[in-house]
Amino acid sequence: MKTIIIVLFSFLFCASLGAQEHIDRHLHKGIEAFNKQEFDVALKHFEKELHHNPNEAEAYYYLGLIKNSKNLGEGIAEFSKAITLKSDYDEAYNARANCQIFKGDYPNALIDLNTAINIDSSNFNYFFNRSDVKVYLKDFMGGINDAKKALKLDPMTPSSVFGTLAKGYAGIGNYSEALKFATEFIQFEQFPSSYIVRGEIKFAMNDFKGALEDYQKGNDPDLDGGNTYVKIAETKFALEDPKGACKAIDKALELGIKVSGSLLAKCGK
């Protein structure tokens, strides 16, 4: 009888281990498919994992990443569930912050990034993301310090960190330093937004001709909806070219951009 009990226990124990390995296999296969960008395959594995193990935080985290890959800003509910199940899940806090940034919820993004950094202060990406949030919230020195920290942790930090540094220094009125970083940003990435950043700095330095050149290089209505036409108008007024300024305003209005009353008045509108 004793032998039968031992054999039965061993069988149940092995069966339990086998079932757990089968469940874990869905998680690992899901991650493998996700890394290959086979999102539909990954989704099925994570759903199976959660069917057997509804408390698997990592599965919720990857479900959130899949949602976000298909629709930027989506996945907050899944990241929140992952955090509920694993309170020290720094990657989930960072991912949720990225969604909040996309939705314009910078105060809550800051809270999540602070938490992520408290958990892991060696991840350059968390400082990189927080630097951008702080600059947007007008904590310019905080943004500058975070950007420098990101670069110190990893010199290969995305080049847009130089754009953040440029905005940060412009925010505290150090335009020469801001111009240096804006130019460095352009040397790495000739994005339309990088020229707009440098144009704004040049405008603040009363280099209106230089600002206009950068605004024209960065003008892409498909990206900014036409807002740069307003900047071009302001600059042309500063260069005493009211006809050119009013043409830019007309273009902005055609694209549905709201133009200030003071600018409209200058064009008799």
C-alpha positions as CSV (number, residue, x, y, z in Angstrom):
1,M,0.0,0.0,0.0
2,K,2.8,2.4,0.9
3,T,4.5,1.6,-2.4
4,I,1.2,2.4,-4.3
5,I,0.9,5.8,-2.5
6,I,4.5,6.7,-3.3
7,V,4.0,5.8,-7.0
8,L,0.8,7.8,-7.2
9,F,2.4,10.8,-5.6
10,S,5.3,10.7,-8.0
11,F,2.9,10.4,-10.9
12,L,0.9,13.4,-9.7
13,F,4.0,15.5,-9.1
14,C,5.4,14.7,-12.5
15,A,2.1,15.5,-14.1
16,S,2.0,18.8,-12.3
17,L,5.5,19.7,-13.5
18,G,4.6,18.6,-17.0
19,A,1.5,20.9,-17.0
20,Q,3.5,23.8,-15.7
21,E,6.2,23.3,-18.4
22,H,3.4,23.2,-21.0
23,I,2.0,26.5,-19.7
24,D,5.5,28.2,-19.5
25,R,6.1,27.0,-23.1
26,H,3.3,29.3,-24.3
27,L,5.0,32.3,-22.6
28,H,8.4,31.5,-24.0
29,K,7.0,30.8,-27.5
30,G,5.0,34.0,-27.3
31,I,8.1,36.0,-26.5
32,E,10.0,34.2,-29.3
33,A,7.3,35.1,-31.8
34,F,7.1,38.7,-30.5
35,N,10.9,39.1,-31.1
36,K,10.4,38.0,-34.6
37,Q,7.5,40.5,-35.0
38,E,5.1,37.7,-35.5
39,F,2.5,39.5,-33.4
40,D,-0.6,37.4,-34.3
41,V,1.3,34.2,-33.4
42,A,2.6,35.8,-30.2
43,L,-0.9,37.0,-29.2
44,K,-2.3,33.4,-29.4
45,H,0.5,32.1,-27.1
46,F,0.0,34.8,-24.5
47,E,-3.7,34.3,-24.5
48,K,-3.2,30.6,-23.9
49,E,-0.7,31.3,-21.2
50,L,-3.2,33.6,-19.4
51,H,-6.0,31.0,-19.8
52,H,-3.9,28.6,-17.7
53,N,-2.1,31.2,-15.6
54,P,-4.1,34.4,-15.2
55,N,-1.5,35.9,-12.8
56,E,1.4,35.9,-15.3
57,A,2.5,39.5,-15.4
58,E,4.9,39.1,-18.2
59,A,2.1,37.8,-20.5
60,Y,0.1,41.0,-19.9
61,Y,3.2,43.1,-20.5
62,Y,3.7,41.6,-23.9
63,L,0.0,41.8,-24.7
64,G,0.3,45.6,-24.1
65,L,3.4,45.8,-26.3
66,I,1.5,44.0,-29.1
67,K,-1.5,46.4,-28.8
68,N,0.9,49.4,-28.8
69,S,2.7,48.1,-31.9
70,K,-0.7,48.1,-33.8
71,N,-2.0,51.3,-32.3
72,L,0.4,53.8,-30.7
73,G,-0.8,54.7,-27.2
74,E,-2.8,51.5,-26.7
75,G,-1.9,48.9,-24.1
76,I,-2.3,50.9,-20.9
77,A,-4.8,48.5,-19.4
78,E,-2.5,45.5,-20.0
79,F,0.6,47.3,-18.6
80,S,-1.5,48.3,-15.5
81,K,-2.5,44.7,-15.0
82,A,1.1,43.6,-15.2
83,I,2.1,46.2,-12.6
84,T,-0.8,45.1,-10.3
85,L,0.6,41.6,-10.5
86,K,4.2,42.6,-10.2
87,S,4.7,45.9,-8.4
88,D,8.4,46.2,-9.2
89,Y,8.0,45.6,-13.0
90,D,10.0,48.6,-14.2
91,E,9.7,47.7,-17.9
92,A,5.9,47.9,-17.5
93,Y,6.0,51.3,-15.8
94,N,8.2,52.6,-18.7
95,A,5.9,51.1,-21.3
96,R,2.9,52.6,-19.7
97,A,4.7,56.0,-19.5
98,N,5.3,55.8,-23.3
99,C,1.6,55.3,-23.9
100,Q,0.8,58.3,-21.6
101,I,3.4,60.4,-23.5
102,F,1.7,59.6,-26.8
103,K,-1.7,60.6,-25.3
104,G,-0.2,63.8,-23.9
105,D,-0.6,62.7,-20.3
106,Y,2.8,64.0,-19.2
107,P,2.2,64.2,-15.4
108,N,1.3,60.6,-15.1
109,A,4.1,59.6,-17.4
110,L,6.5,61.4,-15.1
111,I,5.1,59.4,-12.1
112,D,5.6,56.1,-13.9
113,L,9.1,57.0,-15.1
114,N,10.1,58.1,-11.6
115,T,8.9,54.7,-10.3
116,A,10.8,52.8,-13.1
117,I,14.0,54.7,-12.2
118,N,13.6,54.0,-8.5
119,I,13.5,50.3,-9.4
120,D,16.3,50.4,-11.9
121,S,18.5,53.5,-12.0
122,S,20.9,51.9,-14.6
123,N,18.6,51.9,-17.5
124,F,19.5,54.8,-19.9
125,N,16.1,54.6,-21.7
126,Y,14.2,55.6,-18.5
127,F,16.3,58.7,-18.1
128,F,16.0,59.4,-21.8
129,N,12.2,59.3,-21.7
130,R,12.0,61.3,-18.5
131,S,14.2,64.0,-19.9
132,D,11.7,64.7,-22.7
133,V,8.8,64.6,-20.2
134,K,10.5,67.1,-17.9
135,V,11.3,69.5,-20.7
136,Y,7.6,69.4,-21.9
137,L,6.6,70.2,-18.3
138,K,9.0,73.1,-18.3
139,D,11.4,71.5,-15.7
140,F,14.2,72.4,-18.1
141,M,17.2,71.8,-15.8
142,G,15.6,68.5,-14.7
143,G,15.3,67.5,-18.4
144,I,18.9,68.6,-19.1
145,N,20.2,66.5,-16.2
146,D,18.3,63.4,-17.2
147,A,19.4,63.7,-20.8
148,K,23.1,63.9,-19.7
149,K,22.5,61.0,-17.4
150,A,21.1,58.9,-20.3
151,L,24.2,59.8,-22.4
152,K,26.5,58.9,-19.5
153,L,24.8,55.5,-19.1
154,D,24.9,54.8,-22.8
155,P,26.7,57.0,-25.3
156,M,24.5,55.4,-28.0
157,T,21.4,56.9,-26.6
158,P,19.0,57.8,-29.5
159,S,20.2,61.0,-31.2
160,S,16.9,62.8,-30.4
161,V,18.4,63.3,-26.9
162,F,20.3,66.2,-28.5
163,G,17.0,67.8,-29.5
164,T,15.8,67.5,-25.9
165,L,19.0,69.1,-24.7
166,A,18.5,71.9,-27.2
167,K,15.0,72.5,-25.9
168,G,16.2,72.4,-22.3
169,Y,18.9,74.9,-22.8
170,A,16.6,77.2,-24.8
171,G,14.1,76.9,-21.9
172,I,16.6,78.4,-19.5
173,G,17.7,81.0,-22.0
174,N,21.1,79.6,-22.8
175,Y,20.6,79.9,-26.6
176,S,24.3,79.4,-27.6
177,E,24.3,76.0,-25.9
178,A,20.9,75.2,-27.3
179,L,22.0,76.0,-30.8
180,K,25.0,73.7,-30.4
181,F,22.9,70.8,-29.5
182,A,20.3,71.5,-32.1
183,T,23.0,71.5,-34.8
184,E,24.4,68.3,-33.4
185,F,20.9,66.8,-33.6
186,I,20.7,67.7,-37.3
187,Q,24.1,66.2,-37.9
188,F,22.8,62.8,-36.7
189,E,19.2,63.0,-38.0
190,Q,17.9,65.4,-40.5
191,F,14.3,65.0,-39.3
192,P,11.9,67.9,-40.1
193,S,11.4,68.3,-36.4
194,S,15.1,68.8,-35.8
195,Y,15.1,71.8,-38.2
196,I,12.1,73.2,-36.5
197,V,13.8,73.0,-33.1
198,R,16.8,74.9,-34.4
199,G,14.6,77.4,-36.2
200,E,12.9,78.3,-32.9
201,I,16.2,78.8,-31.2
202,K,17.5,81.0,-34.1
203,F,14.3,83.0,-33.9
204,A,14.8,83.6,-30.2
205,M,18.3,84.8,-31.0
206,N,16.8,87.2,-33.6
207,D,18.5,85.3,-36.4
208,F,15.3,85.6,-38.5
209,K,16.9,84.7,-41.8
210,G,18.5,81.6,-40.3
211,A,15.2,80.7,-38.6
212,L,13.3,81.0,-41.9
213,E,15.8,78.7,-43.6
214,D,15.3,76.0,-41.0
215,Y,11.5,76.4,-40.9
216,Q,11.4,75.9,-44.7
217,K,13.6,72.8,-44.5
218,G,11.5,71.4,-41.7
219,N,8.1,72.3,-43.1
220,D,6.1,69.1,-43.5
221,P,2.3,69.5,-43.2
222,D,1.9,65.7,-43.2
223,L,3.8,65.6,-39.9
224,D,2.7,68.8,-38.1
225,G,-0.6,69.5,-39.8
226,G,0.7,72.9,-41.1
227,N,1.7,74.5,-37.8
228,T,5.1,75.5,-39.3
229,Y,3.4,77.9,-41.7
230,V,2.5,80.0,-38.6
231,K,6.2,80.1,-37.6
232,I,7.1,81.0,-41.1
233,A,4.6,83.9,-41.0
234,E,5.9,85.2,-37.7
235,T,9.5,85.1,-39.1
236,K,8.5,86.8,-42.4
237,F,6.8,89.6,-40.4
238,A,10.1,90.0,-38.4
239,L,12.0,90.2,-41.8
240,E,9.5,92.9,-42.9
241,D,8.0,90.7,-45.6
242,P,4.2,91.1,-44.8
243,K,3.2,89.7,-48.2
244,G,5.1,86.5,-47.7
245,A,3.8,86.3,-44.1
246,C,0.2,86.6,-45.2
247,K,0.7,83.9,-47.8
248,A,2.0,81.6,-45.1
249,I,-1.0,82.4,-42.9
250,D,-3.4,81.7,-45.8
251,K,-1.8,78.3,-46.2
252,A,-2.1,77.6,-42.5
253,L,-5.8,78.5,-42.6
254,E,-6.4,76.3,-45.6
255,L,-5.0,73.4,-43.5
256,G,-7.3,74.2,-40.6
257,I,-4.6,75.6,-38.3
258,K,-5.7,78.1,-35.7
259,V,-4.0,81.4,-36.2
260,S,-3.8,84.1,-33.5
261,G,-5.9,87.2,-33.8
262,S,-2.9,89.5,-33.8
263,L,-1.3,87.7,-36.8
264,L,-4.7,87.8,-38.7
265,A,-5.0,91.5,-38.0
266,K,-1.7,92.1,-39.6
267,C,-3.1,90.6,-42.8
268,G,-6.4,92.5,-42.5
269,K,-8.4,89.4,-41.6
